[in-house]
Amino acid sequence: MVTKSGQKLADVIKKAIEDHVVTNAEYEEIYNIALEDGQIDNVEKALPAEFKDMIADKTIKRVP
């Protein structure tokens, strides 16, 4: 089951994937969403890790 914050996190990451770009503000927002409810579910654990991998392999470019 995906929590409300997990779905919000997925939506923000999906936008970055579609744009192939993530700004510093969006990057910070992604990590704030994962932590905002004080509980990290499986989705909130997995998505940021995958997101970091996409930045590392240049699938998503991080820009100011």
PyMOL Python script that loads the backbone (N, CA, C, O; Angstrom):
from pymol import cmd

cmd.read_pdbstr("""\
ATOM      1  N   MET A   1       0.841  -1.187   0.000  1.00  0.00           N
ATOM      2  CA  MET A   1       0.000   0.000   0.000  1.00  0.00           C
ATOM      3  C   MET A   1       0.883   1.246   0.000  1.00  0.00           C
ATOM      4  O   MET A   1       1.854   1.327   0.752  1.00  0.00           O
ATOM      5  N   VAL A   2       0.546   2.196  -0.832  1.00  0.00           N
ATOM      6  CA  VAL A   2       1.302   3.439  -0.933  1.00  0.00           C
ATOM      7  C   VAL A   2       0.606   4.496  -0.082  1.00  0.00           C
ATOM      8  O   VAL A   2      -0.602   4.709  -0.193  1.00  0.00           O
ATOM      9  N   THR A   3       1.386   5.148   0.763  1.00  0.00           N
ATOM     10  CA  THR A   3       0.841   6.210   1.601  1.00  0.00           C
ATOM     11  C   THR A   3       0.651   7.481   0.783  1.00  0.00           C
ATOM     12  O   THR A   3       1.117   7.583  -0.352  1.00  0.00           O
ATOM     13  N   LYS A   4      -0.034   8.438   1.376  1.00  0.00           N
ATOM     14  CA  LYS A   4      -0.258   9.714   0.700  1.00  0.00           C
ATOM     15  C   LYS A   4       1.075  10.399   0.387  1.00  0.00           C
ATOM     16  O   LYS A   4       1.274  10.911  -0.714  1.00  0.00           O
ATOM     17  N   SER A   5       1.977  10.404   1.361  1.00  0.00           N
ATOM     18  CA  SER A   5       3.274  11.040   1.115  1.00  0.00           C
ATOM     19  C   SER A   5       4.101  10.217   0.120  1.00  0.00           C
ATOM     20  O   SER A   5       4.870  10.782  -0.657  1.00  0.00           O
ATOM     21  N   GLY A   6       3.948   8.905   0.138  1.00  0.00           N
ATOM     22  CA  GLY A   6       4.631   8.058  -0.836  1.00  0.00           C
ATOM     23  C   GLY A   6       4.169   8.350  -2.254  1.00  0.00           C
ATOM     24  O   GLY A   6       4.978   8.382  -3.181  1.00  0.00           O
ATOM     25  N   GLN A   7       2.866   8.563  -2.425  1.00  0.00           N
ATOM     26  CA  GLN A   7       2.329   8.891  -3.750  1.00  0.00           C
ATOM     27  C   GLN A   7       2.790  10.270  -4.195  1.00  0.00           C
ATOM     28  O   GLN A   7       3.128  10.473  -5.361  1.00  0.00           O
ATOM     29  N   LYS A   8       2.803  11.223  -3.258  1.00  0.00           N
ATOM     30  CA  LYS A   8       3.277  12.576  -3.575  1.00  0.00           C
ATOM     31  C   LYS A   8       4.739  12.513  -4.019  1.00  0.00           C
ATOM     32  O   LYS A   8       5.129  13.166  -4.986  1.00  0.00           O
ATOM     33  N   LEU A   9       5.536  11.728  -3.311  1.00  0.00           N
ATOM     34  CA  LEU A   9       6.940  11.552  -3.654  1.00  0.00           C
ATOM     35  C   LEU A   9       7.078  10.950  -5.052  1.00  0.00           C
ATOM     36  O   LEU A   9       7.893  11.410  -5.852  1.00  0.00           O
ATOM     37  N   ALA A  10       6.297   9.943  -5.337  1.00  0.00           N
ATOM     38  CA  ALA A  10       6.327   9.299  -6.653  1.00  0.00           C
ATOM     39  C   ALA A  10       5.973  10.293  -7.752  1.00  0.00           C
ATOM     40  O   ALA A  10       6.587  10.281  -8.819  1.00  0.00           O
ATOM     41  N   ASP A  11       4.997  11.144  -7.504  1.00  0.00           N
ATOM     42  CA  ASP A  11       4.576  12.131  -8.505  1.00  0.00           C
ATOM     43  C   ASP A  11       5.684  13.143  -8.808  1.00  0.00           C
ATOM     44  O   ASP A  11       5.922  13.480  -9.967  1.00  0.00           O
ATOM     45  N   VAL A  12       6.358  13.622  -7.763  1.00  0.00           N
ATOM     46  CA  VAL A  12       7.424  14.602  -7.959  1.00  0.00           C
ATOM     47  C   VAL A  12       8.603  13.965  -8.705  1.00  0.00           C
ATOM     48  O   VAL A  12       9.184  14.588  -9.594  1.00  0.00           O
ATOM     49  N   ILE A  13       8.952  12.738  -8.347  1.00  0.00           N
ATOM     50  CA  ILE A  13      10.042  12.047  -9.039  1.00  0.00           C
ATOM     51  C   ILE A  13       9.657  11.746 -10.485  1.00  0.00           C
ATOM     52  O   ILE A  13      10.494  11.846 -11.382  1.00  0.00           O
ATOM     53  N   LYS A  14       8.405  11.378 -10.715  1.00  0.00           N
ATOM     54  CA  LYS A  14       7.942  11.114 -12.080  1.00  0.00           C
ATOM     55  C   LYS A  14       8.099  12.354 -12.950  1.00  0.00           C
ATOM     56  O   LYS A  14       8.498  12.251 -14.110  1.00  0.00           O
ATOM     57  N   LYS A  15       7.788  13.528 -12.400  1.00  0.00           N
ATOM     58  CA  LYS A  15       7.936  14.775 -13.150  1.00  0.00           C
ATOM     59  C   LYS A  15       9.398  14.997 -13.523  1.00  0.00           C
ATOM     60  O   LYS A  15       9.702  15.383 -14.651  1.00  0.00           O
ATOM     61  N   ALA A  16      10.309  14.753 -12.571  1.00  0.00           N
ATOM     62  CA  ALA A  16      11.736  14.912 -12.855  1.00  0.00           C
ATOM     63  C   ALA A  16      12.189  13.950 -13.950  1.00  0.00           C
ATOM     64  O   ALA A  16      12.987  14.318 -14.812  1.00  0.00           O
ATOM     65  N   ILE A  17      11.683  12.729 -13.916  1.00  0.00           N
ATOM     66  CA  ILE A  17      12.029  11.750 -14.945  1.00  0.00           C
ATOM     67  C   ILE A  17      11.520  12.211 -16.302  1.00  0.00           C
ATOM     68  O   ILE A  17      12.240  12.127 -17.297  1.00  0.00           O
ATOM     69  N   GLU A  18      10.296  12.693 -16.349  1.00  0.00           N
ATOM     70  CA  GLU A  18       9.723  13.155 -17.616  1.00  0.00           C
ATOM     71  C   GLU A  18      10.486  14.358 -18.164  1.00  0.00           C
ATOM     72  O   GLU A  18      10.683  14.476 -19.373  1.00  0.00           O
ATOM     73  N   ASP A  19      10.922  15.263 -17.254  1.00  0.00           N
ATOM     74  CA  ASP A  19      11.662  16.459 -17.666  1.00  0.00           C
ATOM     75  C   ASP A  19      13.135  16.161 -17.943  1.00  0.00           C
ATOM     76  O   ASP A  19      13.807  16.935 -18.625  1.00  0.00           O
ATOM     77  N   HIS A  20      13.639  15.044 -17.418  1.00  0.00           N
ATOM     78  CA  HIS A  20      15.056  14.681 -17.485  1.00  0.00           C
ATOM     79  C   HIS A  20      15.939  15.691 -16.749  1.00  0.00           C
ATOM     80  O   HIS A  20      17.153  15.729 -16.947  1.00  0.00           O
ATOM     81  N   VAL A  21      15.312  16.506 -15.900  1.00  0.00           N
ATOM     82  CA  VAL A  21      16.016  17.553 -15.161  1.00  0.00           C
ATOM     83  C   VAL A  21      15.374  17.691 -13.794  1.00  0.00           C
ATOM     84  O   VAL A  21      14.160  17.552 -13.647  1.00  0.00           O
ATOM     85  N   VAL A  22      16.207  17.968 -12.785  1.00  0.00           N
ATOM     86  CA  VAL A  22      15.686  18.268 -11.462  1.00  0.00           C
ATOM     87  C   VAL A  22      16.450  19.483 -10.939  1.00  0.00           C
ATOM     88  O   VAL A  22      17.680  19.518 -10.980  1.00  0.00           O
ATOM     89  N   THR A  23      15.719  20.465 -10.454  1.00  0.00           N
ATOM     90  CA  THR A  23      16.366  21.639  -9.879  1.00  0.00           C
ATOM     91  C   THR A  23      16.760  21.336  -8.435  1.00  0.00           C
ATOM     92  O   THR A  23      16.306  20.358  -7.842  1.00  0.00           O
ATOM     93  N   ASN A  24      17.606  22.188  -7.890  1.00  0.00           N
ATOM     94  CA  ASN A  24      17.994  22.016  -6.491  1.00  0.00           C
ATOM     95  C   ASN A  24      16.770  22.070  -5.580  1.00  0.00           C
ATOM     96  O   ASN A  24      16.680  21.313  -4.613  1.00  0.00           O
ATOM     97  N   ALA A  25      15.830  22.962  -5.887  1.00  0.00           N
ATOM     98  CA  ALA A  25      14.617  23.080  -5.078  1.00  0.00           C
ATOM     99  C   ALA A  25      13.783  21.800  -5.148  1.00  0.00           C
ATOM    100  O   ALA A  25      13.273  21.336  -4.128  1.00  0.00           O
ATOM    101  N   GLU A  26      13.641  21.231  -6.342  1.00  0.00           N
ATOM    102  CA  GLU A  26      12.897  19.981  -6.491  1.00  0.00           C
ATOM    103  C   GLU A  26      13.603  18.833  -5.774  1.00  0.00           C
ATOM    104  O   GLU A  26      12.956  17.978  -5.169  1.00  0.00           O
ATOM    105  N   TYR A  27      14.922  18.820  -5.846  1.00  0.00           N
ATOM    106  CA  TYR A  27      15.714  17.790  -5.178  1.00  0.00           C
ATOM    107  C   TYR A  27      15.462  17.837  -3.669  1.00  0.00           C
ATOM    108  O   TYR A  27      15.211  16.809  -3.040  1.00  0.00           O
ATOM    109  N   GLU A  28      15.530  19.021  -3.108  1.00  0.00           N
ATOM    110  CA  GLU A  28      15.266  19.183  -1.676  1.00  0.00           C
ATOM    111  C   GLU A  28      13.825  18.810  -1.339  1.00  0.00           C
ATOM    112  O   GLU A  28      13.570  18.186  -0.309  1.00  0.00           O
ATOM    113  N   GLU A  29      12.882  19.188  -2.202  1.00  0.00           N
ATOM    114  CA  GLU A  29      11.474  18.859  -1.979  1.00  0.00           C
ATOM    115  C   GLU A  29      11.277  17.344  -1.910  1.00  0.00           C
ATOM    116  O   GLU A  29      10.516  16.853  -1.077  1.00  0.00           O
ATOM    117  N   ILE A  30      11.954  16.615  -2.772  1.00  0.00           N
ATOM    118  CA  ILE A  30      11.826  15.161  -2.803  1.00  0.00           C
ATOM    119  C   ILE A  30      12.224  14.558  -1.458  1.00  0.00           C
ATOM    120  O   ILE A  30      11.527  13.694  -0.926  1.00  0.00           O
ATOM    121  N   TYR A  31      13.331  15.014  -0.920  1.00  0.00           N
ATOM    122  CA  TYR A  31      13.772  14.468   0.366  1.00  0.00           C
ATOM    123  C   TYR A  31      12.923  14.973   1.529  1.00  0.00           C
ATOM    124  O   TYR A  31      12.744  14.258   2.515  1.00  0.00           O
ATOM    125  N   ASN A  32      12.407  16.175   1.429  1.00  0.00           N
ATOM    126  CA  ASN A  32      11.509  16.674   2.471  1.00  0.00           C
ATOM    127  C   ASN A  32      10.193  15.906   2.488  1.00  0.00           C
ATOM    128  O   ASN A  32       9.652  15.627   3.557  1.00  0.00           O
ATOM    129  N   ILE A  33       9.680  15.565   1.322  1.00  0.00           N
ATOM    130  CA  ILE A  33       8.440  14.784   1.240  1.00  0.00           C
ATOM    131  C   ILE A  33       8.643  13.423   1.906  1.00  0.00           C
ATOM    132  O   ILE A  33       7.782  12.951   2.647  1.00  0.00           O
ATOM    133  N   ALA A  34       9.776  12.806   1.638  1.00  0.00           N
ATOM    134  CA  ALA A  34      10.047  11.481   2.206  1.00  0.00           C
ATOM    135  C   ALA A  34      10.079  11.521   3.727  1.00  0.00           C
ATOM    136  O   ALA A  34       9.751  10.533   4.383  1.00  0.00           O
ATOM    137  N   LEU A  35      10.469  12.648   4.284  1.00  0.00           N
ATOM    138  CA  LEU A  35      10.615  12.753   5.738  1.00  0.00           C
ATOM    139  C   LEU A  35       9.479  13.486   6.440  1.00  0.00           C
ATOM    140  O   LEU A  35       9.428  13.493   7.670  1.00  0.00           O
ATOM    141  N   GLU A  36       8.562  14.107   5.686  1.00  0.00           N
ATOM    142  CA  GLU A  36       7.593  15.019   6.282  1.00  0.00           C
ATOM    143  C   GLU A  36       6.631  14.403   7.293  1.00  0.00           C
ATOM    144  O   GLU A  36       6.225  15.087   8.232  1.00  0.00           O
ATOM    145  N   ASP A  37       6.262  13.160   7.138  1.00  0.00           N
ATOM    146  CA  ASP A  37       5.300  12.576   8.076  1.00  0.00           C
ATOM    147  C   ASP A  37       5.977  11.830   9.226  1.00  0.00           C
ATOM    148  O   ASP A  37       5.306  11.262  10.087  1.00  0.00           O
ATOM    149  N   GLY A  38       7.308  11.838   9.232  1.00  0.00           N
ATOM    150  CA  GLY A  38       8.039  11.198  10.314  1.00  0.00           C
ATOM    151  C   GLY A  38       8.122   9.684  10.212  1.00  0.00           C
ATOM    152  O   GLY A  38       8.736   9.035  11.058  1.00  0.00           O
ATOM    153  N   GLN A  39       7.511   9.124   9.185  1.00  0.00           N
ATOM    154  CA  GLN A  39       7.554   7.682   8.969  1.00  0.00           C
ATOM    155  C   GLN A  39       7.995   7.429   7.537  1.00  0.00           C
ATOM    156  O   GLN A  39       7.473   8.035   6.601  1.00  0.00           O
ATOM    157  N   ILE A  40       8.941   6.546   7.376  1.00  0.00           N
ATOM    158  CA  ILE A  40       9.419   6.232   6.031  1.00  0.00           C
ATOM    159  C   ILE A  40       8.944   4.832   5.671  1.00  0.00           C
ATOM    160  O   ILE A  40       9.393   3.839   6.244  1.00  0.00           O
ATOM    161  N   ASP A  41       8.021   4.772   4.705  1.00  0.00           N
ATOM    162  CA  ASP A  41       7.518   3.469   4.259  1.00  0.00           C
ATOM    163  C   ASP A  41       8.426   2.902   3.167  1.00  0.00           C
ATOM    164  O   ASP A  41       9.417   3.530   2.793  1.00  0.00           O
ATOM    165  N   ASN A  42       8.095   1.740   2.668  1.00  0.00           N
ATOM    166  CA  ASN A  42       8.937   1.082   1.659  1.00  0.00           C
ATOM    167  C   ASN A  42       9.099   1.906   0.394  1.00  0.00           C
ATOM    168  O   ASN A  42      10.182   1.942  -0.190  1.00  0.00           O
ATOM    169  N   VAL A  43       8.034   2.567  -0.032  1.00  0.00           N
ATOM    170  CA  VAL A  43       8.102   3.412  -1.235  1.00  0.00           C
ATOM    171  C   VAL A  43       9.042   4.581  -0.986  1.00  0.00           C
ATOM    172  O   VAL A  43       9.861   4.924  -1.839  1.00  0.00           O
ATOM    173  N   GLU A  44       8.919   5.189   0.190  1.00  0.00           N
ATOM    174  CA  GLU A  44       9.751   6.344   0.518  1.00  0.00           C
ATOM    175  C   GLU A  44      11.216   5.952   0.731  1.00  0.00           C
ATOM    176  O   GLU A  44      12.089   6.820   0.706  1.00  0.00           O
ATOM    177  N   LYS A  45      11.494   4.691   0.934  1.00  0.00           N
ATOM    178  CA  LYS A  45      12.869   4.204   1.008  1.00  0.00           C
ATOM    179  C   LYS A  45      13.416   3.931  -0.391  1.00  0.00           C
ATOM    180  O   LYS A  45      14.549   4.297  -0.704  1.00  0.00           O
ATOM    181  N   ALA A  46      12.617   3.296  -1.214  1.00  0.00           N
ATOM    182  CA  ALA A  46      13.074   2.850  -2.526  1.00  0.00           C
ATOM    183  C   ALA A  46      13.206   3.985  -3.544  1.00  0.00           C
ATOM    184  O   ALA A  46      14.199   4.066  -4.267  1.00  0.00           O
ATOM    185  N   LEU A  47      12.216   4.846  -3.596  1.00  0.00           N
ATOM    186  CA  LEU A  47      12.219   5.877  -4.640  1.00  0.00           C
ATOM    187  C   LEU A  47      13.410   6.825  -4.569  1.00  0.00           C
ATOM    188  O   LEU A  47      14.029   7.074  -5.603  1.00  0.00           O
ATOM    189  N   PRO A  48      13.763   7.367  -3.410  1.00  0.00           N
ATOM    190  CA  PRO A  48      14.935   8.245  -3.383  1.00  0.00           C
ATOM    191  C   PRO A  48      16.228   7.539  -3.802  1.00  0.00           C
ATOM    192  O   PRO A  48      17.088   8.151  -4.434  1.00  0.00           O
ATOM    193  N   ALA A  49      16.368   6.277  -3.460  1.00  0.00           N
ATOM    194  CA  ALA A  49      17.557   5.520  -3.866  1.00  0.00           C
ATOM    195  C   ALA A  49      17.605   5.385  -5.391  1.00  0.00           C
ATOM    196  O   ALA A  49      18.652   5.590  -6.004  1.00  0.00           O
ATOM    197  N   GLU A  50      16.483   5.045  -5.987  1.00  0.00           N
ATOM    198  CA  GLU A  50      16.419   4.932  -7.445  1.00  0.00           C
ATOM    199  C   GLU A  50      16.658   6.291  -8.103  1.00  0.00           C
ATOM    200  O   GLU A  50      17.317   6.394  -9.138  1.00  0.00           O
ATOM    201  N   PHE A  51      16.105   7.327  -7.476  1.00  0.00           N
ATOM    202  CA  PHE A  51      16.259   8.688  -7.977  1.00  0.00           C
ATOM    203  C   PHE A  51      17.743   9.088  -7.983  1.00  0.00           C
ATOM    204  O   PHE A  51      18.230   9.651  -8.964  1.00  0.00           O
ATOM    205  N   LYS A  52      18.450   8.799  -6.897  1.00  0.00           N
ATOM    206  CA  LYS A  52      19.886   9.100  -6.826  1.00  0.00           C
ATOM    207  C   LYS A  52      20.651   8.346  -7.909  1.00  0.00           C
ATOM    208  O   LYS A  52      21.577   8.890  -8.510  1.00  0.00           O
ATOM    209  N   ASP A  53      20.268   7.097  -8.158  1.00  0.00           N
ATOM    210  CA  ASP A  53      20.911   6.312  -9.210  1.00  0.00           C
ATOM    211  C   ASP A  53      20.707   6.957 -10.579  1.00  0.00           C
ATOM    212  O   ASP A  53      21.623   6.971 -11.401  1.00  0.00           O
ATOM    213  N   MET A  54      19.512   7.490 -10.827  1.00  0.00           N
ATOM    214  CA  MET A  54      19.225   8.125 -12.115  1.00  0.00           C
ATOM    215  C   MET A  54      20.039   9.404 -12.284  1.00  0.00           C
ATOM    216  O   MET A  54      20.441   9.742 -13.397  1.00  0.00           O
ATOM    217  N   ILE A  55      20.281  10.108 -11.196  1.00  0.00           N
ATOM    218  CA  ILE A  55      21.138  11.299 -11.271  1.00  0.00           C
ATOM    219  C   ILE A  55      22.583  10.863 -11.526  1.00  0.00           C
ATOM    220  O   ILE A  55      23.283  11.462 -12.341  1.00  0.00           O
ATOM    221  N   ALA A  56      23.013   9.835 -10.834  1.00  0.00           N
ATOM    222  CA  ALA A  56      24.393   9.349 -10.987  1.00  0.00           C
ATOM    223  C   ALA A  56      24.681   8.860 -12.404  1.00  0.00           C
ATOM    224  O   ALA A  56      25.767   9.090 -12.935  1.00  0.00           O
ATOM    225  N   ASP A  57      23.702   8.183 -13.014  1.00  0.00           N
ATOM    226  CA  ASP A  57      23.942   7.679 -14.376  1.00  0.00           C
ATOM    227  C   ASP A  57      23.483   8.651 -15.463  1.00  0.00           C
ATOM    228  O   ASP A  57      23.414   8.297 -16.640  1.00  0.00           O
ATOM    229  N   LYS A  58      23.173   9.875 -15.050  1.00  0.00           N
ATOM    230  CA  LYS A  58      22.827  10.987 -15.958  1.00  0.00           C
ATOM    231  C   LYS A  58      21.490  10.811 -16.683  1.00  0.00           C
ATOM    232  O   LYS A  58      21.238  11.489 -17.679  1.00  0.00           O
ATOM    233  N   THR A  59      20.638   9.919 -16.198  1.00  0.00           N
ATOM    234  CA  THR A  59      19.288   9.821 -16.748  1.00  0.00           C
ATOM    235  C   THR A  59      18.523  11.112 -16.429  1.00  0.00           C
ATOM    236  O   THR A  59      17.734  11.604 -17.235  1.00  0.00           O
ATOM    237  N   ILE A  60      18.780  11.632 -15.249  1.00  0.00           N
ATOM    238  CA  ILE A  60      18.215  12.911 -14.815  1.00  0.00           C
ATOM    239  C   ILE A  60      19.393  13.832 -14.519  1.00  0.00           C
ATOM    240  O   ILE A  60      20.345  13.452 -13.836  1.00  0.00           O
ATOM    241  N   LYS A  61      19.309  15.038 -15.043  1.00  0.00           N
ATOM    242  CA  LYS A  61      20.367  16.016 -14.812  1.00  0.00           C
ATOM    243  C   LYS A  61      19.943  16.950 -13.688  1.00  0.00           C
ATOM    244  O   LYS A  61      18.823  17.461 -13.685  1.00  0.00           O
ATOM    245  N   ARG A  62      20.847  17.171 -12.732  1.00  0.00           N
ATOM    246  CA  ARG A  62      20.570  18.092 -11.633  1.00  0.00           C
ATOM    247  C   ARG A  62      21.097  19.474 -12.020  1.00  0.00           C
ATOM    248  O   ARG A  62      22.268  19.631 -12.367  1.00  0.00           O
ATOM    249  N   VAL A  63      20.222  20.462 -11.956  1.00  0.00           N
ATOM    250  CA  VAL A  63      20.572  21.840 -12.328  1.00  0.00           C
ATOM    251  C   VAL A  63      20.224  22.785 -11.178  1.00  0.00           C
ATOM    252  O   VAL A  63      19.399  22.464 -10.322  1.00  0.00           O
ATOM    253  N   PRO A  64      20.867  23.958 -11.172  1.00  0.00           N
ATOM    254  CA  PRO A  64      20.582  24.944 -10.097  1.00  0.00           C
ATOM    255  C   PRO A  64      19.157  25.435 -10.090  1.00  0.00           C
ATOM    256  O   PRO A  64      18.791  26.255  -9.248  1.00  0.00           O
TER     257      PRO A  64
END
""", "prot")
cmd.dss("prot")
cmd.show_as("cartoon", "prot")
cmd.util.cbc("prot")
cmd.orient("prot")
